[in-house]
Amino acid sequence: MARYVFITGGVVSSLGKGLASAALGALLQARGYKVRLRKLDPYLNVDPGTMSPYQHGECFVTDDGAETDLDLGHYERFTGRPANQSDNITTGRIYQDIITKERRGDYLGATVQVIPHVTNQIKEFVLDGNEGYDFVLVEIGGTVGDIEGLPFFESIRQLGNDLPRGGCIYMHLSYMPYLAAAGELKTKPTQHSVKELRSIGIQPDILLIRADREIPESERKKLALFCNVRPEAVVQALDAASIYDVPMAYHNEGLDQQVLDAFGIDPAPKPQMAIWEEISTKIHNPEGEVTVAIVGKYTVLKDAYKSLMEALVHGGIANGVKVNLEWVESDELTDSTVKEALGQAHAILVPGGFGERGSEGKIQAATFAREQKIPYFGICFGMQMAVVEAARNLADMPKASSTEFGETGEPVVGLMTEWLKGNELQQRLEKGDMGGTMRLGAYDSVLEDDSLICEIYGNKKISERHRHRYEVNIDYRERLEAAGLRFSGFSPDGLLPETVEYPRDVHPWFIGVQYHPELKSRPFEPHPLFSSFIAAAKEQSRLV
């Protein structure tokens, strides 16, 4: 039977509950346990798919097409277990399901209320499908005291009684600020946070305390006393140089041992930490450095590109180099500024995005990379803009554009309203709902035998995750290939271009992909495209 760890947060948001959950999952895996991680999000959106990256950061996509919270990316990267549709739920989705049931008459005339109907729905979600797992880690988004989170806290309180005795524990992540004027770390914010948690019936078993410096033993004892927690269960979580140091850091502080002790597991299996020691060693002992320019439109909030940033780190691990990121705002990039902005980069990456803003800057980046023979990686929208660039500057189509930006005489990129997923025809209306209507999740692609990208993968058939509405128009293939741009990968039916590249005798490394390879990269298994891209950047650094 699965044991449950409910992970809550207090004092302030962005403390790193997702990272803490992922690191704990990795530690339990290192002891030989089978672990599942799930996320409960209190906001009213059905999923993050329609939310601005400025509001919520990256929207992480699973193999089965779920648009989810970015914390699920942490879960996958740290445990290697692919997340799915049932690992993330929001208040919006819960209420949507309940209202559908009510309209259908499923409640047989009962008054539908938060308790028990909403809380029961949450509990069903938490408990569903956990057969075969030793531990289920459930992260509750937001902070204790948020009004929208109350049904979730009430649900996990109830589960404390519903589950067999010893079937769950509560871990609370809090913050201990340092006041320079007083020269002290202060316990009061955590005391108030735990008081709020206890007022709704939840007594934490473990406190994980974020701080920017060592927490004195006296302060830990004070927290234990005022928060009704065993002194050894007050675990410090100090700032780390790399997120991949966190599993080792938490292990050294005894977090995994405290979890096992709370469940009464004795003797505990010994952890196998060699893989995390190796990753940490590689990150902190690089043999060199490379600089990658990321030309994007959400660069003010780096979390909008979280998986991308981590995939580049993984590429650096594979090549023994530190990857320095140079952020370039695409809507500020022009013909007169592109050389100054990108001239020192060893490689250029243009990521996904939506809308016309910044598109011309991304086209400028593709032009500069092509002409200067700098390694270029275009992902999703970045591939589309590279194709538009080739159409305009190589194939004599100056009006080439995407129908996403409005009507155009040369629709090199256009809206797809139907496509195949396996043997099933997917259809979308041009003016239909935005949420959940893109080409989402894992799709197969077939690569051409003698292409660079096929060589990189070492396989002709691949499966990658997609998230987009617009596709490169295959009707322009002949004109574009005559101009030098090669279409090197397609959907299995041959109708949707999946990858483009320039031959190696024209450019050392120029690849565009319609999918999002960053979503499947892991520190212990870097994605081959990112490994190859950073290898190309490393070679470029020798030439500069």
NUNU-39740 format. One record per residue (C-alpha): residue number from 1; y, x, z. Coordinates in nm, 2 decimals, decimal comma, m for minus. Each point is the difference from the previous one (the first is absolute). Example, Ala and Ser with C-alpha at 12.3 -4.5 7.8 and 13.67 -1.06 7.14 Angstrom:
BEGIN
  gulo       v       u       w
     1   m0,45    1,23    0,78
     2    0,34    0,14   m0,07
//
This chain:
BEGIN
  gulo       v       u       w
     1    0,00    0,00    0,00
     2    0,35    0,13   m0,09
     3    0,24    0,11    0,27
     4    0,37   m0,09   m0,05
     5    0,31    0,21    0,06
     6    0,32   m0,19   m0,02
     7    0,30    0,22   m0,07
     8    0,35   m0,12    0,09
     9    0,34    0,16   m0,01
    10    0,31   m0,01    0,22
    11    0,36    0,12    0,05
    12    0,08    0,06   m0,37
    13   m0,16   m0,04   m0,34
    14   m0,11    0,28   m0,23
    15   m0,17    0,19    0,29
    16   m0,31    0,05   m0,22
    17   m0,25   m0,27    0,11
    18   m0,16    0,02   m0,34
    19   m0,04    0,38    0,02
    20   m0,13   m0,02    0,36
    21   m0,25   m0,26   m0,10
    22   m0,11    0,20   m0,30
    23   m0,03    0,32    0,21
    24   m0,21   m0,18    0,26
    25   m0,22   m0,14   m0,27
    26   m0,05    0,36   m0,13
    27   m0,09    0,12    0,35
    28   m0,26   m0,27    0,06
    29   m0,15    0,08   m0,35
    30   m0,01    0,36    0,10
    31   m0,23   m0,11    0,29
    32   m0,23   m0,17   m0,24
    33    0,12   m0,36    0,04
    34    0,05   m0,25   m0,29
    35    0,36   m0,12    0,02
    36    0,21   m0,28   m0,16
    37    0,38   m0,02    0,02
    38    0,20   m0,33   m0,04
    39    0,37   m0,08    0,01
    40    0,17   m0,32    0,12
    41    0,36   m0,04   m0,13
    42    0,23   m0,26    0,16
    43    0,24   m0,05   m0,29
    44    0,00   m0,33   m0,19
    45   m0,06    0,15   m0,35
    46   m0,35   m0,07   m0,12
    47   m0,03    0,37   m0,08
    48    0,24    0,29   m0,07
    49   m0,03   m0,04   m0,37
    50    0,34   m0,16   m0,05
    51    0,18    0,20    0,26
    52    0,25    0,27   m0,09
    53   m0,11    0,36    0,07
    54    0,33    0,03    0,18
    55   m0,12   m0,27    0,24
    56   m0,36    0,10    0,05
    57   m0,08    0,33   m0,16
    58   m0,30    0,03   m0,23
    59   m0,22   m0,29   m0,09
    60   m0,35    0,14    0,02
    61   m0,26   m0,15   m0,24
    62   m0,38   m0,02    0,06
    63   m0,29    0,01   m0,24
    64   m0,03   m0,38    0,02
    65    0,36   m0,06   m0,09
    66    0,16   m0,06    0,34
    67    0,37    0,10    0,04
    68    0,01    0,12    0,36
    69    0,20    0,19    0,26
    70    0,04    0,37   m0,05
    71   m0,19    0,07    0,33
    72   m0,32   m0,09   m0,19
    73    0,07    0,31   m0,21
    74   m0,01    0,21    0,32
    75   m0,33   m0,17    0,10
    76   m0,16    0,09   m0,34
    77    0,14    0,36    0,00
    78   m0,13    0,08    0,35
    79   m0,33   m0,18   m0,01
    80   m0,10    0,00   m0,37
    81   m0,10   m0,36    0,04
    82    0,15   m0,22   m0,28
    83    0,20   m0,29    0,14
    84   m0,03   m0,35   m0,14
    85    0,16   m0,34   m0,01
    86   m0,12   m0,10    0,34
    87    0,14    0,31    0,18
    88    0,36   m0,13    0,01
    89    0,14   m0,34    0,08
    90    0,35   m0,13    0,05
    91    0,15   m0,30    0,18
    92    0,09   m0,14   m0,35
    93   m0,36    0,01   m0,11
    94   m0,12   m0,16    0,32
    95    0,24   m0,28   m0,02
    96   m0,07   m0,05   m0,37
    97   m0,37   m0,04    0,08
    98    0,07   m0,24    0,29
    99    0,23   m0,22   m0,20
   100   m0,25   m0,02   m0,28
   101   m0,27   m0,11    0,24
   102    0,24   m0,25    0,16
   103    0,09   m0,15   m0,34
   104   m0,37   m0,02   m0,08
   105   m0,07   m0,19    0,32
   106   m0,22    0,27    0,15
   107    0,15   m0,05    0,35
   108   m0,11   m0,37    0,01
   109    0,34   m0,13    0,10
   110    0,06    0,25    0,29
   111    0,35    0,13    0,08
   112    0,01    0,35   m0,15
   113    0,14    0,25    0,25
   114    0,05    0,37    0,05
   115   m0,27   m0,03    0,28
   116   m0,28   m0,04   m0,09
   117    0,03   m0,03   m0,38
   118    0,21    0,31   m0,09
   119   m0,16    0,21    0,27
   120   m0,35   m0,11   m0,10
   121    0,08    0,09   m0,36
   122    0,11    0,35    0,11
   123   m0,31    0,05    0,21
   124   m0,23   m0,11   m0,28
   125    0,17    0,26   m0,22
   126   m0,04    0,28    0,26
   127   m0,37   m0,08    0,06
   128   m0,11   m0,07   m0,36
   129   m0,22    0,25   m0,18
   130   m0,04    0,27    0,26
   131   m0,38    0,01    0,00
   132   m0,13    0,35   m0,01
   133    0,31    0,16    0,14
   134    0,01    0,18    0,34
   135    0,38   m0,02    0,04
   136    0,26   m0,23   m0,15
   137    0,36    0,12    0,05
   138    0,25   m0,28   m0,03
   139    0,37    0,10   m0,03
   140    0,26   m0,27    0,08
   141    0,32    0,06   m0,20
   142    0,35    0,00    0,16
   143    0,07    0,05    0,37
   144   m0,09   m0,20    0,31
   145    0,27   m0,25    0,07
   146    0,07   m0,09   m0,37
   147    0,00   m0,38   m0,02
   148   m0,20    0,00   m0,33
   149   m0,28    0,21    0,16
   150   m0,07   m0,24    0,29
   151   m0,29   m0,19   m0,17
   152   m0,17    0,34   m0,07
   153    0,04    0,12    0,35
   154   m0,13   m0,33    0,13
   155   m0,30    0,02   m0,23
   156   m0,10    0,35    0,11
   157    0,05   m0,11    0,36
   158   m0,25   m0,28   m0,05
   159   m0,24    0,23   m0,17
   160   m0,01    0,20    0,32
   161   m0,17   m0,30    0,16
   162   m0,19   m0,12   m0,31
   163   m0,18    0,33   m0,06
   164   m0,28    0,12    0,23
   165    0,11    0,19    0,31
   166    0,08    0,35   m0,11
   167    0,03   m0,10   m0,36
   168    0,37    0,09   m0,05
   169    0,28    0,22    0,13
   170    0,38    0,01   m0,05
   171    0,19    0,31   m0,10
   172    0,38   m0,01    0,02
   173    0,21    0,25   m0,20
   174    0,34    0,05    0,16
   175    0,29    0,25   m0,01
   176    0,15    0,23    0,27
   177    0,35    0,10   m0,09
   178    0,16    0,32    0,11
   179    0,36   m0,04    0,13
   180    0,18    0,33   m0,05
   181    0,28   m0,09    0,25
   182   m0,25   m0,05    0,28
   183   m0,25    0,26   m0,13
   184   m0,28   m0,24    0,05
   185   m0,28   m0,19   m0,18
   186    0,04   m0,37    0,11
   187   m0,29   m0,22    0,08
   188    0,20   m0,33    0,04
   189   m0,03   m0,11   m0,37
   190   m0,38    0,02    0,02
   191    0,00   m0,18    0,34
   192    0,19   m0,29   m0,14
   193   m0,22   m0,01   m0,31
   194   m0,31   m0,01    0,20
   195    0,16   m0,26    0,23
   196    0,06   m0,22   m0,31
   197   m0,36    0,05   m0,11
   198   m0,14   m0,09    0,34
   199    0,22   m0,31    0,02
   200   m0,20   m0,15   m0,29
   201   m0,33    0,09    0,16
   202   m0,09    0,34   m0,15
   203   m0,05    0,30    0,22
   204   m0,02    0,32   m0,20
   205   m0,30    0,23    0,07
   206    0,16    0,30   m0,17
   207    0,36    0,11   m0,05
   208    0,07    0,22   m0,30
   209    0,35    0,14    0,06
   210    0,21    0,14   m0,29
   211    0,24    0,28    0,11
   212    0,17    0,30   m0,16
   213   m0,09    0,23    0,29
   214   m0,28    0,05    0,26
   215   m0,02   m0,28    0,25
   216   m0,01    0,14    0,36
   217   m0,30   m0,10    0,21
   218    0,23   m0,16    0,25
   219    0,13   m0,24   m0,27
   220   m0,35   m0,09   m0,12
   221   m0,09   m0,09    0,35
   222    0,31   m0,21    0,03
   223   m0,09   m0,19   m0,31
   224   m0,35   m0,05    0,12
   225    0,13   m0,13    0,33
   226    0,26   m0,24   m0,14
   227   m0,21   m0,11   m0,30
   228   m0,33   m0,05    0,19
   229   m0,19    0,25   m0,21
   230   m0,23    0,28    0,11
   231    0,19    0,34   m0,01
   232   m0,25    0,16   m0,24
   233    0,06   m0,30   m0,24
   234    0,36    0,09   m0,05
   235   m0,02    0,21   m0,31
   236    0,29    0,19   m0,15
   237    0,06   m0,02   m0,38
   238    0,24    0,28   m0,08
   239    0,17    0,04   m0,34
   240   m0,22    0,19   m0,24
   241    0,09    0,24   m0,29
   242   m0,24   m0,19   m0,23
   243   m0,16   m0,34    0,03
   244   m0,33    0,17   m0,06
   245    0,05    0,19    0,32
   246   m0,01   m0,33    0,19
   247   m0,38   m0,05    0,03
   248   m0,04    0,34    0,16
   249    0,30   m0,04    0,22
   250   m0,12   m0,34    0,13
   251   m0,35    0,14    0,05
   252    0,14    0,29    0,20
   253    0,20   m0,25    0,21
   254   m0,32   m0,19    0,07
   255    0,08   m0,33   m0,18
   256   m0,35   m0,06   m0,15
   257   m0,16    0,09    0,33
   258    0,22   m0,25    0,18
   259   m0,10   m0,27   m0,24
   260   m0,37    0,07    0,05
   261    0,05    0,01    0,38
   262    0,17   m0,33   m0,01
   263   m0,31   m0,15   m0,17
   264   m0,23    0,18    0,25
   265   m0,17    0,21   m0,27
   266   m0,16    0,29    0,18
   267   m0,11    0,24   m0,12
   268    0,22    0,00   m0,30
   269   m0,11    0,15   m0,33
   270    0,16    0,34   m0,06
   271    0,28    0,00   m0,27
   272   m0,03    0,19   m0,32
   273    0,36    0,11   m0,06
   274   m0,06    0,28   m0,26
   275    0,15   m0,20   m0,29
   276    0,33   m0,06    0,18
   277    0,02    0,35    0,12
   278   m0,05    0,12   m0,36
   279    0,27   m0,24   m0,14
   280    0,25    0,10    0,27
   281   m0,07    0,37   m0,07
   282    0,06   m0,04   m0,37
   283    0,32   m0,19    0,05
   284    0,15    0,26    0,23
   285   m0,12    0,31   m0,18
   286    0,10   m0,05   m0,37
   287   m0,02    0,28   m0,25
   288    0,32   m0,10   m0,17
   289    0,24   m0,29   m0,07
   290    0,09   m0,23   m0,29
   291    0,28   m0,24   m0,04
   292   m0,06   m0,35   m0,15
   293    0,29   m0,22   m0,10
   294   m0,06   m0,37    0,06
   295    0,23   m0,21   m0,22
   296    0,00   m0,34    0,16
   297    0,22   m0,30    0,08
   298   m0,10   m0,05    0,37
   299    0,05    0,36    0,12
   300    0,23   m0,11    0,29
   301   m0,32   m0,13    0,17
   302   m0,27    0,25   m0,03
   303   m0,27   m0,25    0,13
   304    0,04   m0,17   m0,34
   305   m0,20    0,29   m0,14
   306   m0,23    0,07    0,30
   307   m0,33    0,02   m0,19
   308    0,16    0,21   m0,27
   309    0,14    0,25    0,25
   310   m0,34    0,04    0,17
   311   m0,18    0,03   m0,33
   312    0,23    0,30   m0,09
   313   m0,08    0,15    0,34
   314   m0,37   m0,04   m0,08
   315    0,06    0,17   m0,34
   316    0,16    0,29    0,19
   317   m0,30    0,02    0,24
   318   m0,23    0,03   m0,31
   319    0,21    0,28   m0,14
   320    0,09    0,19    0,32
   321    0,38   m0,07   m0,04
   322    0,27   m0,18    0,19
   323    0,16   m0,27   m0,22
   324    0,37   m0,04    0,05
   325    0,14   m0,33   m0,11
   326    0,34   m0,02   m0,18
   327    0,12   m0,37    0,00
   328    0,21   m0,10   m0,30
   329    0,16   m0,35   m0,02
   330   m0,08   m0,11   m0,35
   331    0,31   m0,22   m0,05
   332    0,21    0,31    0,06
   333   m0,18    0,21   m0,26
   334    0,19    0,04   m0,33
   335   m0,01    0,23   m0,30
   336    0,27    0,21    0,17
   337   m0,17    0,02    0,34
   338   m0,37    0,03   m0,09
   339   m0,01    0,38   m0,03
   340    0,17    0,05    0,33
   341   m0,22   m0,26    0,18
   342   m0,33    0,11   m0,15
   343    0,04    0,35   m0,13
   344   m0,14    0,17    0,31
   345   m0,31   m0,23    0,03
   346   m0,34    0,14   m0,08
   347   m0,12   m0,35   m0,09
   348    0,15   m0,35   m0,04
   349   m0,16   m0,33    0,11
   350    0,14   m0,34   m0,10
   351   m0,17   m0,27    0,22
   352   m0,03   m0,38   m0,03
   353    0,28   m0,24    0,04
   354    0,13   m0,34   m0,12
   355    0,32   m0,10   m0,19
   356    0,25    0,16   m0,23
   357    0,20    0,19    0,26
   358   m0,07    0,37   m0,02
   359   m0,22   m0,03   m0,31
   360    0,23    0,21   m0,22
   361   m0,01    0,28    0,26
   362   m0,38   m0,01   m0,01
   363    0,02    0,03   m0,38
   364    0,23    0,30    0,04
   365   m0,25    0,16    0,23
   366   m0,28   m0,05   m0,25
   367    0,21    0,15   m0,28
   368    0,09    0,30    0,22
   369   m0,36    0,06    0,10
   370   m0,12   m0,03   m0,36
   371    0,26    0,23   m0,15
   372   m0,01    0,26    0,28
   373   m0,38    0,01    0,02
   374    0,00   m0,09    0,37
   375   m0,31   m0,18    0,13
   376    0,06   m0,37    0,00
   377   m0,19   m0,28    0,18
   378    0,10   m0,36   m0,08
   379   m0,15   m0,27    0,21
   380    0,01   m0,37   m0,10
   381    0,37   m0,05   m0,09
   382    0,02    0,38   m0,03
   383   m0,26   m0,02   m0,29
   384    0,19   m0,29   m0,16
   385    0,33    0,19    0,00
   386   m0,17    0,31   m0,15
   387   m0,13   m0,22   m0,28
   388    0,34   m0,15   m0,06
   389    0,15    0,36    0,00
   390   m0,25    0,11   m0,26
   391    0,07   m0,31   m0,21
   392    0,38    0,06    0,01
   393    0,01    0,37   m0,05
   394   m0,32    0,08   m0,20
   395   m0,10   m0,31   m0,19
   396    0,35   m0,10   m0,12
   397    0,02   m0,32    0,20
   398    0,34    0,03    0,17
   399   m0,01   m0,37    0,12
   400   m0,34    0,04    0,16
   401   m0,01   m0,15    0,35
   402   m0,20   m0,23    0,23
   403    0,02   m0,38    0,00
   404    0,03    0,02    0,38
   405    0,37    0,09   m0,07
   406    0,06   m0,28   m0,25
   407   m0,04   m0,06   m0,37
   408   m0,05    0,31   m0,21
   409   m0,06    0,06   m0,37
   410   m0,27    0,26    0,08
   411   m0,21   m0,13    0,30
   412   m0,20    0,31    0,06
   413   m0,07   m0,14    0,35
   414   m0,06   m0,37    0,04
   415   m0,12   m0,27    0,25
   416   m0,37   m0,06    0,00
   417   m0,10   m0,37    0,06
   418   m0,37    0,04   m0,02
   419   m0,26    0,28    0,03
   420   m0,37    0,05    0,09
   421   m0,12    0,09    0,35
   422   m0,36    0,07   m0,05
   423   m0,12   m0,29   m0,21
   424    0,26   m0,24    0,14
   425    0,32   m0,09   m0,18
   426    0,31    0,03    0,22
   427    0,30   m0,21   m0,10
   428    0,36    0,00    0,12
   429    0,30   m0,21   m0,09
   430    0,32    0,18   m0,10
   431    0,21   m0,19    0,25
   432   m0,27   m0,06    0,26
   433    0,00    0,10    0,36
   434    0,07    0,37    0,07
   435   m0,23    0,05    0,29
   436   m0,35    0,11   m0,07
   437    0,03   m0,05   m0,38
   438    0,00    0,36   m0,12
   439   m0,29    0,20   m0,14
   440   m0,13    0,10    0,34
   441   m0,28    0,20    0,14
   442   m0,27    0,22   m0,15
   443   m0,06   m0,01   m0,38
   444   m0,21    0,23   m0,21
   445    0,14    0,23   m0,27
   446   m0,17    0,19   m0,27
   447    0,13    0,35   m0,08
   448   m0,03    0,18   m0,33
   449   m0,24    0,29    0,01
   450    0,21    0,29   m0,10
   451    0,31   m0,10    0,19
   452    0,16    0,20    0,29
   453   m0,03   m0,30    0,23
   454   m0,37   m0,04   m0,07
   455   m0,05    0,37    0,07
   456    0,19   m0,04    0,33
   457   m0,21   m0,29    0,12
   458   m0,32    0,15   m0,14
   459   m0,10   m0,35   m0,09
   460    0,06   m0,23   m0,30
   461   m0,01   m0,32    0,20
   462    0,23   m0,04    0,31
   463    0,12   m0,27    0,23
   464    0,35   m0,01    0,14
   465    0,23   m0,24    0,18
   466    0,28   m0,18   m0,19
   467    0,31   m0,19    0,09
   468    0,22   m0,10   m0,29
   469    0,10   m0,28   m0,23
   470    0,11    0,19   m0,31
   471   m0,22    0,21   m0,23
   472    0,06    0,25   m0,28
   473   m0,03   m0,19   m0,33
   474   m0,30    0,12   m0,19
   475    0,16   m0,11   m0,33
   476    0,21    0,31    0,02
   477   m0,29    0,24    0,04
   478   m0,01    0,12   m0,36
   479    0,37    0,08   m0,02
   480    0,01    0,17    0,34
   481   m0,31    0,21   m0,07
   482    0,14    0,11   m0,33
   483    0,30    0,12    0,20
   484   m0,22    0,21    0,23
   485   m0,07   m0,22    0,30
   486   m0,38   m0,05    0,05
   487   m0,15   m0,32    0,14
   488   m0,29    0,15    0,20
   489   m0,14   m0,29    0,20
   490   m0,04   m0,38   m0,04
   491   m0,13   m0,30    0,18
   492   m0,37   m0,06   m0,09
   493    0,09   m0,25   m0,27
   494    0,23    0,25   m0,16
   495    0,31   m0,23    0,02
   496    0,20    0,15    0,29
   497    0,12    0,36    0,00
   498   m0,08    0,16    0,33
   499    0,09    0,37   m0,05
   500    0,22    0,20   m0,23
   501    0,05    0,38   m0,04
   502    0,13    0,27   m0,22
   503   m0,25    0,24   m0,15
   504   m0,02    0,33    0,19
   505    0,12    0,20   m0,30
   506    0,32   m0,21    0,02
   507    0,05   m0,02    0,38
   508   m0,18    0,17    0,29
   509   m0,04   m0,32    0,21
   510    0,15   m0,33   m0,09
   511   m0,19   m0,31    0,11
   512    0,09   m0,36    0,05
   513   m0,23   m0,26    0,17
   514    0,04   m0,37    0,03
   515   m0,18   m0,02    0,33
   516    0,07    0,15    0,35
   517   m0,23    0,29    0,06
   518    0,19    0,09    0,32
   519   m0,16   m0,30    0,18
   520   m0,35    0,16   m0,01
   521    0,09    0,36    0,10
   522   m0,12    0,13    0,34
   523    0,07    0,33    0,18
   524   m0,37    0,09    0,00
   525   m0,04   m0,12   m0,36
   526    0,33    0,05   m0,20
   527    0,03   m0,21   m0,31
   528   m0,09    0,21   m0,31
   529    0,32   m0,09   m0,18
   530    0,22    0,12    0,29
   531   m0,21    0,31    0,04
   532    0,05    0,08   m0,37
   533    0,37   m0,09    0,01
   534    0,07    0,24    0,29
   535   m0,21    0,27   m0,17
   536    0,23   m0,04   m0,30
   537    0,30    0,02    0,22
   538   m0,14    0,31    0,16
   539   m0,04    0,16   m0,34
   540    0,35   m0,10   m0,09
   541    0,14    0,16    0,31
   542   m0,14    0,33   m0,13
   543    0,19   m0,04   m0,32
   544    0,34   m0,08    0,15
//
